[in-house]
Amino acid sequence: MNKTRLAIFASGTGSNAVNIMDYFQKHPAIEVACVLSNRANAPVLEKAKTRLIKTCVLSNEEAENASILINLTTQFEIDYVILAGYLRLIPAEFILKFNRKIFNIHPSLLPKYGGKGMFGDHVHRAVLQSDEKETGITIHYVDPAFDEGEIIDQFKCDLVENETVESIRLKINSLELAHFPAVIERTILQKQ
Ligand code: GRF
């Protein structure tokens, strides 16, 4: 049986992308077929290359062009797209083609702290300033509106006194590394 093929879209460091590549490296049914970035110098690209995973770089303009994304994913025979720290808008036509087949991870308990401008430390700073007692991560399908696709799963962590943006970032990253690959795996296998 052919494996289900994932494309990871990532713009940055790629700790989630690396974790996903490693999780599926010897998986019997799912494989990471390529890593796409809109930044030619994104560290995630080197990390993919050392794992012998194909990479692809698009300009910001190309990354927002649905036909280019459709052609690329067709060429790589992609079944699912994983957004892991990917900071470009996904064109609506592409989202329609991959309906419920694009997963995103967001570093808050959506619908809280989502939407335009809410990424990375902006999220953690907003959480800190609101004196929240807990935060967490959301794994959701991508829909044409930012951070509003159907939620697949959420995981929480407590916030204690004297948290900082840095301490929240670390807690969130641990949650992401612990759960994102397994949620992808479970969701894809359930559909088969
Ligand atoms: C993560 O916090 C994820 O929730 C968000 O972008 C960040 C990516 O981090 N979408 P990394 O590049 O995977 O380290």
Residues whose N, C-alpha, C, O or C-beta is under 5 A from the ligand:
A	BS01	GRF	G12 T13 G14 S15 N16 A17 A84 G85 I105 H106 P107
